């Protein structure tokens, strides 16, 4: 039996949260019905709206939902927090996506069916529907990853990834606990170490509710902070070879 966690960070997602759970909880239901163990774990990252109240109340309606509440620390740190919680619960596999309704549960199944063939299964967003600014962020991060790690990653920050727990644990060992761009670091290190990776083209819809917080000013800040954060990883750890 495989023990599997679907994890999502949530920040000010009161408009989306129940619809997203409604979309993804059936995945947990099917996996449990097939004889494996699956939980949908969502962490509220100190939302300023009533995301936590809605999320907490929905646990009675959705039996495989685990709702967590934490102070605000940002998307990347919350993703790492979820990974650590899933690993502490004995996960064999972890799948991460976001709680804004941009990804499609039906596109998860090819990853799950091939989970033993690679350690990392990562989506790539072609023909994105979430605006020019987000595309600029992706291209900026791809260049920064190449500059800092010397590897070209197709889509480093995709919030649609299924990972073998042991491989993820290995990579996380060199990432600081509250790292800003955690998924970018996971992707870059996995590629750098030549971990087994499969790439999957996925649909990426517009946000299903709420407000897109990315603008050109924030893009500059993200890029500048990414340079400093990745320099910190390179300085503090030897990531030239895999530690398997």
MARBA-3410 file (N, C-alpha, C, O; in Angstrom, 1 decimal):
244
0.8,-1.2,0.0,0.0,0.0,0.0,0.9,1.2,0.0,1.8,1.4,0.8 ~ 0.6,2.2,-0.9,1.3,3.5,-1.0,0.6,4.5,-0.1,-0.7,4.5,-0.1 ~ 1.3,5.3,0.7,0.8,6.3,1.5,1.0,7.6,0.7,2.2,8.0,0.5 ~ 0.0,8.4,0.4,0.1,9.5,-0.5,-0.6,10.7,0.0,-1.7,10.6,0.6 ~ 0.0,11.9,-0.1,-0.6,13.1,0.3,-0.7,14.1,-0.9,0.3,14.3,-1.6
-1.8,14.7,-1.1,-2.0,15.8,-1.9,-1.9,17.1,-1.1,-2.7,17.2,-0.1 ~ -1.0,18.0,-1.3,-0.8,19.1,-0.4,-1.0,20.4,-1.2,-0.6,20.6,-2.4 ~ -1.6,21.4,-0.5,-1.9,22.7,-1.1,-1.7,23.8,-0.1,-2.2,23.7,1.0 ~ -1.0,24.9,-0.4,-1.0,26.1,0.4,-2.2,26.9,0.1,-2.7,26.8,-1.1 ~ -2.7,27.7,1.0,-3.9,28.5,0.8,-3.7,29.9,1.4,-3.4,29.9,2.7
-3.8,30.9,0.7,-3.7,32.3,1.2,-4.8,33.1,0.6,-4.8,33.4,-0.6 ~ -5.7,33.6,1.4,-6.9,34.4,0.9,-7.6,33.7,-0.2,-7.9,34.4,-1.3 ~ -8.0,32.5,0.0,-8.6,31.7,-1.1,-10.1,31.4,-0.6,-10.6,30.3,-1.0 ~ -10.7,32.3,0.1,-12.1,32.0,0.6,-13.0,31.8,-0.6,-14.0,31.0,-0.5 ~ -12.8,32.5,-1.7,-13.7,32.4,-2.9,-13.5,31.0,-3.6,-14.5,30.5,-4.2
-12.3,30.4,-3.5,-12.0,29.2,-4.2,-12.0,27.9,-3.4,-12.3,26.9,-4.0 ~ -11.8,28.0,-2.1,-11.4,26.8,-1.4,-12.4,25.7,-1.5,-11.9,24.5,-1.6 ~ -13.7,25.9,-1.3,-14.6,24.8,-1.4,-14.6,24.2,-2.8,-14.7,23.0,-2.9 ~ -14.6,25.0,-3.8,-14.7,24.5,-5.2,-13.4,23.6,-5.5,-13.5,22.6,-6.1 ~ -12.3,24.1,-5.0,-11.0,23.3,-5.2,-11.1,22.0,-4.5,-10.6,21.0,-5.0
-11.6,22.0,-3.2,-11.7,20.7,-2.5,-12.7,19.8,-3.2,-12.4,18.6,-3.3 ~ -13.7,20.4,-3.7,-14.7,19.6,-4.4,-14.1,18.9,-5.7,-14.5,17.8,-6.0 ~ -13.1,19.6,-6.3,-12.5,19.1,-7.5,-11.5,18.0,-7.1,-11.4,16.9,-7.8 ~ -10.7,18.2,-6.0,-9.6,17.3,-5.7,-9.9,16.2,-4.7,-9.2,15.2,-4.7 ~ -10.9,16.4,-3.9,-11.3,15.3,-2.9,-11.6,14.0,-3.6,-11.3,12.9,-3.0
-12.3,14.0,-4.7,-12.6,12.7,-5.4,-11.3,11.9,-5.8,-11.4,10.7,-5.9 ~ -10.2,12.6,-6.0,-8.9,11.9,-6.3,-8.6,11.1,-5.0,-8.2,9.9,-5.2 ~ -8.6,11.7,-3.8,-8.3,11.0,-2.6,-9.3,9.8,-2.4,-8.9,8.8,-2.0 ~ -10.6,10.1,-2.7,-11.6,9.0,-2.6,-11.3,7.8,-3.5,-11.4,6.7,-3.0 ~ -10.9,8.1,-4.7,-10.6,7.0,-5.6,-9.3,6.2,-5.2,-9.3,5.0,-5.2
-8.3,6.9,-4.8,-7.1,6.3,-4.4,-7.3,5.4,-3.1,-6.8,4.3,-3.0 ~ -8.1,5.9,-2.2,-8.4,5.1,-1.0,-9.3,3.9,-1.4,-9.1,2.8,-0.8 ~ -10.2,4.1,-2.3,-11.1,3.0,-2.7,-10.2,1.9,-3.4,-10.6,0.7,-3.4 ~ -9.1,2.3,-4.1,-8.3,1.3,-4.8,-7.3,0.6,-3.8,-6.6,-0.3,-4.3 ~ -7.4,0.9,-2.5,-6.6,0.2,-1.6,-5.3,0.9,-1.1,-4.6,0.4,-0.2
-5.0,2.1,-1.6,-3.9,2.9,-1.1,-4.5,3.9,-0.1,-5.7,3.9,0.2 ~ -3.6,4.7,0.5,-3.9,5.6,1.5,-3.7,7.0,1.0,-2.6,7.3,0.5 ~ -4.7,7.9,1.0,-4.5,9.2,0.5,-5.2,10.2,1.4,-6.3,10.0,1.9 ~ -4.6,11.4,1.6,-5.2,12.5,2.3,-4.9,13.8,1.5,-3.9,13.9,0.9 ~ -5.9,14.7,1.5,-5.8,16.0,0.9,-5.5,17.0,2.1,-6.3,17.3,2.9
-4.2,17.5,2.1,-3.7,18.3,3.2,-3.6,19.8,2.7,-2.8,20.0,1.8 ~ -4.3,20.7,3.3,-4.3,22.1,2.9,-3.9,22.9,4.1,-4.5,22.8,5.2 ~ -2.9,23.8,3.9,-2.4,24.7,5.0,-2.8,26.1,4.7,-2.5,26.7,3.7 ~ -3.6,26.7,5.6,-3.9,28.1,5.6,-2.7,28.9,6.0,-2.3,28.8,7.2 ~ -2.2,29.8,5.1,-1.0,30.5,5.4,-1.3,31.9,6.0,-1.0,32.9,5.4
-2.0,31.9,7.1,-2.3,33.2,7.8,-3.2,34.1,7.0,-2.9,35.3,6.9 ~ -4.2,33.6,6.3,-5.0,34.4,5.4,-5.7,35.6,6.2,-6.0,35.4,7.4 ~ -5.9,36.7,5.5,-6.6,37.8,6.1,-8.1,37.8,5.9,-8.8,38.5,6.5 ~ -8.6,36.9,5.0,-10.0,36.7,4.8,-10.4,35.5,5.7,-9.7,35.1,6.6 ~ -11.6,34.9,5.4,-12.1,33.8,6.2,-11.8,32.4,5.6,-12.6,31.5,5.7
-10.6,32.3,4.9,-10.2,31.0,4.4,-10.2,29.9,5.4,-10.7,28.8,5.2 ~ -9.5,30.3,6.6,-9.4,29.2,7.6,-10.7,28.8,8.2,-10.9,27.6,8.4 ~ -11.6,29.7,8.4,-12.9,29.3,8.9,-13.7,28.4,8.0,-14.3,27.4,8.4 ~ -13.6,28.7,6.7,-14.2,27.8,5.7,-13.5,26.5,5.6,-14.2,25.4,5.6 ~ -12.2,26.5,5.6,-11.4,25.3,5.4,-11.6,24.4,6.6,-11.8,23.2,6.5
-11.6,24.9,7.8,-11.8,24.1,9.0,-13.2,23.5,9.1,-13.3,22.3,9.4 ~ -14.2,24.2,8.7,-15.6,23.7,8.7,-15.7,22.6,7.7,-16.6,21.7,7.9 ~ -15.0,22.6,6.6,-15.2,21.6,5.5,-14.7,20.3,5.9,-14.9,19.3,5.2 ~ -13.9,20.1,7.0,-13.4,18.8,7.4,-14.5,17.9,7.7,-14.3,16.7,7.5 ~ -15.6,18.4,8.2,-16.7,17.5,8.6,-17.4,17.0,7.3,-18.0,15.9,7.3
-17.3,17.7,6.2,-18.0,17.3,4.9,-17.1,16.4,4.1,-17.6,15.6,3.4 ~ -15.8,16.6,4.2,-14.8,15.8,3.4,-13.9,15.0,4.2,-13.0,15.5,4.9 ~ -14.1,13.7,4.3,-13.5,12.9,5.3,-11.9,12.7,5.1,-11.2,12.4,6.1 ~ -11.5,12.9,3.9,-10.0,12.8,3.7,-9.3,14.1,3.7,-8.1,14.2,3.4 ~ -10.0,15.2,4.1,-9.4,16.5,4.2,-8.7,16.7,5.5,-9.3,16.4,6.6
-7.4,17.2,5.5,-6.7,17.6,6.7,-6.4,19.1,6.5,-5.7,19.5,5.6 ~ -7.0,19.9,7.4,-6.8,21.3,7.4,-5.8,21.8,8.5,-5.9,21.4,9.6 ~ -4.8,22.5,8.0,-3.8,23.0,9.0,-3.8,24.5,8.9,-4.1,25.2,7.9 ~ -3.5,25.1,10.1,-3.5,26.6,10.2,-2.1,27.0,10.7,-1.6,26.4,11.6 ~ -1.5,28.1,10.1,-0.2,28.5,10.5,-0.1,30.0,10.2,-0.9,30.6,9.5
0.9,30.7,10.9,1.1,32.1,10.6,1.6,32.3,9.2,2.2,31.4,8.6 ~ 1.4,33.5,8.7,1.8,33.8,7.3,3.3,33.7,7.2,4.0,34.3,7.9 ~ 3.8,33.0,6.2,5.2,32.9,5.9,5.5,32.9,4.4,6.7,32.8,4.0 ~ 4.5,33.0,3.6,4.7,33.0,2.1,4.5,31.6,1.5,4.5,30.6,2.2 ~ 4.3,31.6,0.2,4.0,30.4,-0.6,5.0,29.3,-0.4,4.8,28.2,-0.1
6.3,29.7,-0.7,7.4,28.7,-0.7,7.6,28.1,0.7,7.7,26.9,0.7 ~ 7.6,28.9,1.7,7.8,28.3,3.1,6.6,27.4,3.5,6.8,26.4,4.2 ~ 5.4,27.8,3.0,4.2,27.0,3.3,4.3,25.6,2.6,3.9,24.6,3.1 ~ 4.8,25.7,1.4,4.9,24.4,0.6,5.9,23.5,1.4,5.6,22.3,1.5 ~ 7.0,24.0,1.8,8.0,23.2,2.6,7.4,22.7,3.9,7.6,21.6,4.3
6.6,23.6,4.5,5.9,23.1,5.7,5.0,21.9,5.5,4.9,21.0,6.2 ~ 4.2,22.0,4.4,3.4,20.9,4.0,4.2,19.6,3.6,3.8,18.5,4.0 ~ 5.3,19.8,2.9,6.2,18.6,2.6,6.7,18.0,3.9,6.6,16.8,4.0 ~ 7.1,18.8,4.9,7.6,18.3,6.1,6.5,17.5,6.9,6.8,16.5,7.5 ~ 5.3,18.0,6.9,4.2,17.4,7.6,3.9,16.0,6.9,3.6,15.1,7.6
3.8,16.0,5.6,3.5,14.8,4.9,4.6,13.7,5.1,4.3,12.6,5.3 ~ 5.9,14.2,5.1,7.0,13.3,5.3,6.9,12.7,6.8,7.2,11.6,7.0 ~ 6.6,13.6,7.7,6.5,13.2,9.1,5.4,12.1,9.3,5.5,11.3,10.2 ~ 4.4,12.2,8.5,3.3,11.2,8.6,3.6,10.0,7.8,2.7,9.1,7.7 ~ 4.8,9.8,7.2,5.1,8.6,6.6,4.8,8.5,5.1,4.6,7.4,4.6
4.6,9.7,4.4,4.3,9.6,3.0,5.3,8.9,2.2,6.5,9.0,2.4 ~ 4.8,8.1,1.2,5.6,7.5,0.2,5.7,8.4,-1.1,6.7,8.5,-1.7 ~ 4.6,9.1,-1.3,4.5,10.0,-2.4,3.8,11.3,-2.0,2.9,11.3,-1.2 ~ 4.2,12.4,-2.6,3.6,13.7,-2.3,3.3,14.4,-3.6,4.2,14.5,-4.5 ~ 2.1,14.9,-3.7,1.7,15.7,-4.9,1.3,17.1,-4.4,0.5,17.3,-3.5
1.9,18.1,-5.1,1.7,19.5,-4.7,1.0,20.2,-5.9,1.4,20.2,-7.0 ~ -0.1,20.9,-5.5,-0.7,21.9,-6.4,-1.2,23.1,-5.6,-1.1,23.0,-4.4 ~ -1.7,24.1,-6.3,-2.2,25.3,-5.5,-3.7,25.2,-5.4,-4.4,24.4,-6.0 ~ -4.2,26.1,-4.5,-5.6,26.1,-4.1,-6.4,27.2,-4.9,-7.5,27.6,-4.4 ~ -5.9,27.7,-6.0,-6.6,28.7,-6.8,-7.4,28.2,-7.9,-8.0,29.0,-8.7
-7.5,26.9,-8.1,-8.3,26.3,-9.2,-7.7,26.4,-10.6,-8.5,26.2,-11.5 ~ -6.4,26.6,-10.7,-5.9,26.7,-12.0,-5.5,25.4,-12.7,-5.3,25.3,-13.9 ~ -5.3,24.4,-11.9,-4.9,23.1,-12.4,-6.1,22.1,-12.5,-7.1,22.3,-11.8 ~ -6.0,21.0,-13.3,-7.1,20.1,-13.5,-6.8,18.7,-12.9,-5.7,18.2,-13.2 ~ -7.6,18.2,-12.0,-7.4,16.9,-11.4,-7.2,15.8,-12.4,-6.5,14.9,-12.1
-7.9,15.9,-13.5,-7.9,14.7,-14.5,-6.5,14.6,-15.1,-6.1,13.5,-15.6 ~ -5.7,15.7,-15.0,-4.3,15.6,-15.6,-3.3,15.0,-14.6,-2.2,14.8,-14.9 ~ -3.8,14.8,-13.4,-2.9,14.1,-12.4,-2.7,12.6,-12.6,-1.7,12.1,-12.3 ~ -3.7,12.0,-13.2,-3.7,10.5,-13.2,-2.6,9.9,-14.0,-2.1,8.9,-13.6 ~ -2.2,10.5,-15.2,-1.0,9.9,-15.8,0.3,9.9,-14.9,1.1,9.0,-15.0
0.4,10.9,-14.1,1.5,10.9,-13.2,1.4,9.8,-12.1,2.4,9.1,-11.9 ~ 0.2,9.6,-11.6,0.0,8.6,-10.6,0.2,7.2,-11.1,0.9,6.4,-10.5 ~ -0.3,7.0,-12.3,-0.1,5.6,-12.9,1.3,5.3,-13.2,1.7,4.2,-13.3 ~ 2.2,6.4,-13.4,3.6,6.2,-13.8,4.5,6.5,-12.6,5.7,6.7,-12.8 ~ 4.0,6.6,-11.4,4.7,7.1,-10.2,6.0,6.3,-9.9,6.9,6.9,-9.4
6.0,5.0,-10.2,7.2,4.2,-9.9,8.3,4.3,-11.0,9.4,3.8,-10.8 ~ 8.0,5.0,-12.1,8.9,5.1,-13.2,9.9,6.2,-13.1,11.0,6.2,-13.6 ~ 9.6,7.2,-12.3,10.5,8.4,-12.0,10.3,8.8,-10.6,9.3,8.6,-10.0 ~ 11.3,9.5,-10.1,11.2,10.1,-8.7,10.5,11.4,-8.7,9.8,11.7,-7.7 ~ 10.6,12.2,-9.8,9.9,13.4,-9.9,9.0,13.5,-11.2,9.5,13.2,-12.3
7.8,13.8,-11.0,6.9,14.0,-12.2,6.4,15.4,-12.1,5.7,15.8,-11.2 ~ 6.8,16.3,-13.1,6.6,17.7,-13.0,5.8,18.2,-14.2,6.2,17.8,-15.3 ~ 4.8,19.0,-14.0,4.0,19.6,-15.1,4.8,20.7,-15.8,5.6,21.4,-15.1 ~ 4.5,20.9,-17.0,5.0,22.1,-17.8,3.8,22.9,-18.3,2.9,22.3,-18.9 ~ 3.8,24.2,-18.2,2.7,25.0,-18.5,2.9,25.6,-19.9,3.6,26.6,-20.0
2.3,25.1,-20.9,2.3,25.7,-22.3,1.0,26.3,-22.5,-0.1,25.9,-22.1 ~ 1.0,27.5,-23.2,-0.2,28.2,-23.5,-1.0,28.6,-22.2,-2.2,28.4,-22.1 ~ -0.2,29.2,-21.3,-0.8,29.6,-20.0,-1.9,30.6,-20.2,-1.9,31.4,-21.1 ~ -2.9,30.5,-19.4,-4.1,31.4,-19.4,-4.2,32.4,-18.3,-5.2,33.0,-18.0 ~ -3.1,32.5,-17.5,-3.1,33.3,-16.3,-2.4,34.7,-16.4,-2.1,35.3,-15.4
-2.2,35.1,-17.6,-1.7,36.5,-17.8,-0.2,36.6,-18.1,0.6,35.7,-17.8 ~ 0.1,37.7,-18.8,1.5,37.9,-19.3,2.5,38.0,-18.1,3.6,37.5,-18.2 ~ 2.1,38.6,-17.0,3.0,38.8,-15.9,3.5,37.5,-15.3,4.7,37.4,-15.0 ~ 2.6,36.5,-15.3,3.0,35.2,-14.8,4.0,34.5,-15.7,4.9,33.8,-15.3 ~ 3.8,34.7,-17.0,4.7,34.2,-18.0,6.1,34.8,-17.9,7.1,34.1,-18.0
6.1,36.1,-17.6,7.4,36.8,-17.4,8.1,36.2,-16.2,9.3,36.0,-16.2 ~ 7.4,35.9,-15.1,8.0,35.3,-13.9,8.6,34.0,-14.2,9.8,33.8,-13.8 ~ 7.9,33.1,-15.0,8.4,31.8,-15.3,9.7,32.0,-16.1,10.7,31.3,-15.9 ~ 9.7,32.8,-17.1,10.9,33.0,-18.0,12.1,33.6,-17.2,13.2,33.2,-17.4 ~ 11.8,34.5,-16.3,12.8,35.1,-15.4,13.4,34.1,-14.5,14.7,34.0,-14.4
12.6,33.2,-13.9,13.1,32.2,-13.0,13.9,31.2,-13.8,15.0,30.7,-13.3 ~ 13.5,30.8,-15.0,14.3,29.9,-15.8,15.7,30.4,-16.1,16.7,29.7,-16.0 ~ 15.8,31.7,-16.4,17.1,32.3,-16.6,17.9,32.3,-15.4,19.1,32.0,-15.4 ~ 17.3,32.7,-14.2,18.1,32.7,-13.0,18.6,31.4,-12.6,19.7,31.2,-12.1 ~ 17.7,30.3,-12.7,18.2,29.0,-12.4,19.4,28.6,-13.3,20.3,28.0,-12.8
19.3,28.9,-14.6,20.4,28.6,-15.4,21.7,29.4,-15.0,22.8,28.8,-14.9 ~ 21.5,30.6,-14.6,22.6,31.5,-14.2,23.3,30.9,-12.9,24.5,30.9,-12.7 ~ 22.4,30.5,-11.9,22.9,30.1,-10.6,23.3,28.6,-10.5,24.3,28.3,-9.8 ~ 22.6,27.8,-11.2,22.8,26.3,-11.1,23.4,25.7,-12.4,23.9,24.5,-12.3 ~ 23.4,26.4,-13.5,24.0,25.9,-14.7,23.1,24.8,-15.3,23.7,24.0,-16.1
21.8,24.8,-15.1,20.9,23.8,-15.7,19.7,24.6,-16.3,19.3,25.6,-15.7 ~ 19.2,24.0,-17.3,18.0,24.6,-18.0,16.8,23.8,-17.6,16.7,22.6,-18.0 ~ 15.9,24.4,-16.8,14.7,23.6,-16.3,13.5,24.1,-17.1,13.2,25.3,-17.2 ~ 12.7,23.2,-17.6,11.6,23.5,-18.5,10.6,24.5,-17.8,10.2,25.5,-18.4 ~ 10.2,24.1,-16.6,9.2,25.0,-15.9,9.5,24.7,-14.4,8.9,23.8,-13.8
10.3,25.5,-13.8,10.9,25.2,-12.5,9.9,25.3,-11.4,10.0,24.7,-10.4 ~ 8.9,26.2,-11.6,8.0,26.6,-10.4,6.6,26.0,-10.6,5.7,26.5,-9.9 ~ 6.4,25.0,-11.4,5.0,24.5,-11.7,4.4,24.0,-10.4,5.0,23.1,-9.8 ~ 3.2,24.5,-10.0,2.5,23.9,-8.9,1.7,22.7,-9.3,0.5,22.7,-9.1 ~ 2.4,21.7,-9.8,1.7,20.5,-10.3,2.8,19.4,-10.4,3.4,19.2,-11.4
3.1,18.8,-9.2,4.3,17.9,-9.2,4.0,16.7,-8.2,3.6,16.9,-7.1 ~ 4.3,15.5,-8.7,4.2,14.3,-7.9,5.6,13.8,-7.6,6.4,13.7,-8.6 ~ 6.0,13.6,-6.3,7.4,13.3,-6.0,7.5,12.1,-5.1,6.7,11.9,-4.2 ~ 8.5,11.3,-5.3,8.8,10.2,-4.4,9.3,10.8,-3.1,10.2,11.7,-3.2 ~ 8.8,10.3,-2.0,9.1,11.0,-0.7,10.6,10.9,-0.4,11.2,11.9,0.1
11.3,9.8,-0.6,12.7,9.7,-0.3,13.6,10.6,-1.2,14.5,11.2,-0.7 ~ 13.2,10.7,-2.4,13.9,11.6,-3.3,13.7,13.1,-2.9,14.6,13.9,-2.9 ~ 12.5,13.4,-2.6,12.2,14.8,-2.1,12.9,15.1,-0.8,13.5,16.2,-0.7 ~ 13.0,14.2,0.1,13.7,14.4,1.4,15.2,14.7,1.1,15.8,15.5,1.8 ~ 15.7,13.9,0.2,17.1,14.1,-0.2,17.4,15.6,-0.7,18.3,16.2,-0.2
16.5,16.0,-1.6,16.7,17.4,-2.1,16.4,18.4,-1.1,17.1,19.4,-1.0 ~ 15.4,18.2,-0.2,15.1,19.2,0.8,16.2,19.4,1.8,16.2,20.4,2.5 ~ 17.0,18.4,1.9,18.1,18.5,2.9,19.1,19.7,2.7,19.7,20.1,3.6 ~ 19.1,20.2,1.5,20.0,21.3,1.2,19.2,22.6,0.9,19.8,23.6,0.5 ~ 17.9,22.6,1.2,17.1,23.8,1.1,16.8,24.4,2.4,16.3,23.7,3.3
17.0,25.7,2.7,16.7,26.3,4.0,15.2,26.1,4.3,14.4,26.1,3.4 ~ 14.9,26.1,5.6,13.6,25.7,6.1,12.5,26.6,5.6,11.4,26.2,5.2 ~ 12.7,27.9,5.5,11.7,28.9,5.0,12.0,29.5,3.7,11.8,30.7,3.5 ~ 12.5,28.7,2.8,13.0,29.2,1.5,11.9,29.8,0.7,10.8,29.2,0.6 ~ 12.1,30.9,0.0,11.1,31.7,-0.7,10.6,31.0,-1.9,9.4,30.9,-2.1
11.5,30.4,-2.7,11.1,29.7,-4.0,11.4,28.2,-3.9,12.2,27.7,-4.6 ~ 10.7,27.6,-3.0,11.0,26.2,-2.7,10.9,25.2,-3.8,11.8,24.4,-4.1 ~ 9.8,25.4,-4.6,9.6,24.4,-5.7,10.7,24.7,-6.8,11.1,23.7,-7.5 ~ 11.1,25.9,-7.0,12.1,26.2,-8.0,13.4,25.5,-7.5,14.1,24.9,-8.4 ~ 13.7,25.6,-6.3,14.9,25.0,-5.8,14.9,23.5,-5.9,15.8,22.8,-6.3
13.7,22.9,-5.6,13.5,21.4,-5.7,13.8,21.0,-7.2,14.5,20.1,-7.4 ~ 13.2,21.7,-8.1,13.3,21.4,-9.5,14.8,21.5,-10.0,15.3,20.7,-10.6 ~ 15.4,22.7,-9.6,16.8,22.9,-10.1,17.7,21.9,-9.5,18.6,21.4,-10.2 ~ 17.6,21.6,-8.2,18.5,20.6,-7.6,18.3,19.2,-8.2,19.3,18.5,-8.5 ~ 17.0,18.9,-8.4,16.7,17.5,-9.0,17.3,17.4,-10.4,17.9,16.4,-10.7
17.2,18.5,-11.2,17.9,18.4,-12.5,19.4,18.4,-12.4,20.0,17.6,-13.1 ~ 19.9,19.2,-11.5,21.4,19.3,-11.3,21.9,17.9,-10.9,23.0,17.5,-11.4 ~ 21.2,17.2,-10.0,21.7,15.9,-9.5,21.3,14.8,-10.5,21.6,13.6,-10.2 ~ 20.7,15.1,-11.6,20.3,14.1,-12.6,19.3,13.1,-11.9,19.4,11.9,-12.2 ~ 18.5,13.5,-11.1,17.4,12.6,-10.5,16.5,12.2,-11.7,16.5,12.9,-12.7
15.8,11.1,-11.6,14.9,10.7,-12.6,13.7,11.6,-12.6,12.9,11.6,-11.6 ~ 13.4,12.3,-13.7,12.4,13.3,-13.8,11.6,13.0,-15.1,12.1,12.8,-16.2 ~ 10.2,13.0,-15.0,9.3,13.0,-16.1,8.6,14.3,-16.2,8.1,14.8,-15.2 ~ 8.4,14.8,-17.4,7.8,16.1,-17.6,6.4,15.9,-18.3,6.3,15.0,-19.2 ~ 5.4,16.6,-17.9,4.1,16.4,-18.4,3.5,17.8,-18.8,3.4,18.7,-18.0
3.1,17.9,-20.1,2.4,19.2,-20.4,1.0,19.2,-19.7,0.3,18.3,-19.7 ~ 0.7,20.4,-19.1,-0.6,20.5,-18.4,-1.3,21.8,-18.8,-0.7,22.7,-19.3 ~ -2.6,21.8,-18.5,-3.4,23.0,-18.7,-3.2,23.9,-17.5,-3.1,23.4,-16.4 ~ -3.2,25.2,-17.7,-3.1,26.1,-16.6,-4.1,27.2,-16.8,-3.8,28.2,-17.6 ~ -5.2,27.2,-16.1,-6.3,28.1,-16.4,-6.1,29.4,-15.6,-5.2,29.5,-14.8
-6.9,30.4,-15.9,-6.9,31.6,-15.1,-7.4,31.3,-13.7,-8.0,30.2,-13.5 ~ -7.0,32.1,-12.7,-7.5,31.9,-11.4,-9.1,31.8,-11.4,-9.7,32.5,-12.2 ~ -9.6,30.9,-10.6,-11.0,30.7,-10.5,-11.7,31.6,-9.6,-13.0,31.6,-9.4 ~ -11.0,32.5,-8.9,-11.6,33.5,-8.0,-10.4,34.2,-7.3,-9.3,33.8,-7.4 ~ -10.7,35.3,-6.7,-9.7,36.1,-6.0,-8.9,37.0,-6.9,-9.3,37.1,-8.1
-7.8,37.5,-6.5,-7.0,38.5,-7.2,-5.6,38.0,-7.4,-4.9,37.5,-6.6 ~ -5.1,38.2,-8.7,-3.7,38.0,-9.0,-2.9,39.1,-8.4,-3.0,40.3,-8.8 ~ -1.9,38.7,-7.6,-1.1,39.7,-6.8,0.2,40.0,-7.6,0.9,40.9,-7.1 ~ 0.4,39.4,-8.7,1.7,39.6,-9.4,1.6,40.9,-10.3,0.6,41.0,-11.1 ~ 2.6,41.8,-10.2,2.7,42.9,-11.1,4.2,43.1,-11.4,5.0,42.4,-10.9
4.5,44.0,-12.3,5.9,44.1,-12.7,6.8,44.5,-11.6,8.0,44.1,-11.6 ~ 6.4,45.3,-10.6,7.2,45.6,-9.5,7.5,44.4,-8.7,8.7,44.2,-8.2 ~ 6.5,43.5,-8.5,6.8,42.3,-7.7,7.6,41.3,-8.5,8.4,40.6,-7.9 ~ 7.5,41.3,-9.8,8.4,40.5,-10.7,9.9,40.8,-10.4,10.7,40.0,-10.3 ~ 10.2,42.1,-10.4,11.5,42.6,-10.1,12.0,42.1,-8.8,13.1,41.6,-8.6
11.1,42.2,-7.8,11.5,41.8,-6.4,11.7,40.3,-6.3,12.6,39.9,-5.7 ~ 10.8,39.5,-7.0,11.0,38.1,-7.0,12.3,37.7,-7.6,13.1,36.9,-7.1 ~ 12.7,38.3,-8.8,13.9,38.0,-9.4,15.1,38.4,-8.6,16.1,37.6,-8.5 ~ 15.1,39.5,-8.0,16.2,40.0,-7.1,16.4,39.1,-5.9,17.5,38.7,-5.6 ~ 15.3,38.7,-5.3,15.3,37.9,-4.1,15.8,36.4,-4.5,16.5,35.8,-3.8
15.3,36.0,-5.7,15.7,34.6,-6.1,17.3,34.6,-6.3,17.9,33.6,-5.9 ~ 17.9,35.6,-6.8,19.3,35.6,-7.0,20.0,35.5,-5.6,20.9,34.7,-5.5 ~ 19.5,36.2,-4.6,20.1,36.1,-3.3,19.9,34.8,-2.7,20.8,34.2,-2.0 ~ 18.7,34.2,-2.8,18.3,33.0,-2.2,19.1,31.8,-2.8,19.6,31.0,-2.1 ~ 19.2,31.8,-4.1,20.0,30.7,-4.7,21.5,30.8,-4.5,22.2,29.8,-4.4
22.0,32.1,-4.3,23.4,32.2,-4.0,23.6,31.7,-2.6,24.7,31.1,-2.3 ~ 22.6,31.8,-1.7,22.7,31.3,-0.3,22.8,29.7,-0.4,23.6,29.1,0.4 ~ 22.0,29.1,-1.2,22.1,27.6,-1.3,23.4,27.2,-1.8,24.0,26.3,-1.3 ~ 23.9,27.9,-2.9,25.2,27.5,-3.5,26.3,27.7,-2.5,27.3,27.0,-2.4 ~ 26.2,28.8,-1.7,27.3,29.1,-0.7,27.3,28.1,0.5,28.3,27.7,1.0
26.1,27.7,0.9,26.0,26.9,2.1,26.0,25.4,1.9,26.2,24.7,2.8 ~ 25.9,25.0,0.7,25.8,23.5,0.4,26.5,23.2,-0.9,26.6,24.0,-1.9 ~ 27.1,22.1,-1.0,27.7,21.6,-2.2,26.7,20.8,-2.9,26.4,19.6,-2.6 ~ 26.0,21.4,-4.0,25.0,20.7,-4.7,25.5,20.2,-6.0,24.7,19.9,-6.9 ~ 26.8,20.1,-6.2,27.3,19.6,-7.5,27.0,18.2,-7.7,26.9,17.7,-8.9
26.9,17.4,-6.7,26.6,15.9,-6.9,25.5,15.5,-6.0,25.3,16.1,-4.9 ~ 24.8,14.5,-6.4,23.7,14.0,-5.6,24.3,13.2,-4.4,25.3,12.6,-4.4 ~ 23.5,13.4,-3.3,24.0,12.7,-2.0,23.4,11.4,-1.8,23.3,10.9,-0.7 ~ 22.9,10.7,-2.8,22.3,9.4,-2.7,23.3,8.4,-2.2,22.9,7.2,-2.0
END
